């Protein structure tokens, strides 16, 4: 087996990166759509949960949902600014989660779980977008 044959049998690292970025795009888009739709339904009183709703949190989730959709498009377009935006979104969600968990007395457990879910999805997006290439 020659060096050329060996290299031909290796998986294409650009193809793997393409799959990772595609998955990151889908995750960002889905979490954005879910946030916008569910938050809008609550604000418009089409869906009234049977727990305490913090309107500022619903508005935050809708805004970050729209931003998530924009970031999904930027990931898809391979825009380099996503390498700054993804950590910012993750940090914002972590800060809100910490505030809800430690400082907010009127927050519902469902809100904490939902924010924890958002944090975990954005950690996955971060890992997918920042994974180093190995040859």
MOKA-V816202 format. One record per residue. SS is DSSP state (h for helix, s for strand, l for the rest). Layout:
BEGIN
SS + SS
END
This chain:
BEGIN
l + l + h + h + h + h + h + h + h + l + l + l + h + h + h + h + h + h + h + h + h + h + h + h + h + h + h + h + h + h + h + h + h + h + h + h + h + h + h + h + h + h + h + l + l + l + l + l + l + l + l + l + l + l + h + h + h + h + h + h + h + h + h + h + h + h + h + h + h + h + h + h + h + h + h + h + l + l + l + l + l + h + h + h + h + h + h + h + h + h + h + h + h + h + h + h + h + h + h + h + h + h + l + l + l + l + l + l + h + h + h + h + h + h + h + h + h + h + h + h + h + h + h + h + h + h + h + h + h + h + l + l + l + l + l
END
